Amino acid sequence: MGGRSTKPLIRKVDALEIPVPSLEEGLAFYRDRLGHELIWRTQTAAGLRLPDTDAELVLQTDLTGLGLSPDAARDPAVLFFHDVPDEITAEAIGREPYQSSRPFSEPWPLSRWPGVPTRVLIGRHDRLFPAEFQRRVAPASGSASPRTRSTVATSSH
């Protein structure tokens, strides 16, 4: 199998799964902030309509599909620091500040994104937010403008 195929291997996508730490927080962002229509829901997952396609965006709280045990799938060290040396991971987790859930529960207070230059740093190996998803979300957030620049880093979350 050394030659290049003239036909694409992947012809259709049925669903794009996105692991989320909480189904409610995921729905607050993808449904309420980004406007995807909810089409089905279970205790651990929700399907949202992707516009102009019959594919679904599937939010999933059961992260064992990543090949991780249920405990590991909820461990920030495993999800966010899987490619970082143990001593740096321990120091980073020890310095972790409180992170508010306010961005997921309250609407953006301004009518539009401020007219300032914006940088979007995309982690090529992000386990929670794939690079292509991040490229789509930046414009949906209202931050995309001629003054928005994206940089892709060979890193994870």
Phi, psi and omega in degrees: 000055183266342183275163179275134179283144177267352178246138179297141178286317181260122184249336183206146176247127179274319184206149172246113181271133178235115177289135178230146181291331181216132180297321179297317179293320178298316178294322178300325180277302188287323180273305188282321182270320183264348173085017177284135182282130177287127179245339173198163181204142170236189178291331185242001183207160176214141177254131179239146182286135171265126184298148175062026178201165174262008178283158179243151168262119184250115175273132188226123176269341177275099187270012181294344176296344176281002182084020182248153174293161178304320179293316180295326182292346178248007181269115180304327179297323180283316183288315188258338185240024185299339182245022182245139178305145185306318183292326177287321177301312181300317179294316181297315180294326177293337180258005185299121179279166175298136177241119183288149174270005182307318180300336179270347186247343181236142179291157176301131187285343182262155180286338176206164180295138179301146182282058179241154177302139182235136174246134176245118178260117184252126177273114183303328184249028180295124181284332183267323182232094181304152185305315181298322178296316180298322178297324180284324184288325182304311177293324181294334180284349182091002183272347183283130177204174176302344181262010179267131177235136177252143175232131177259124179254142176280078182205182178251203183297000000 
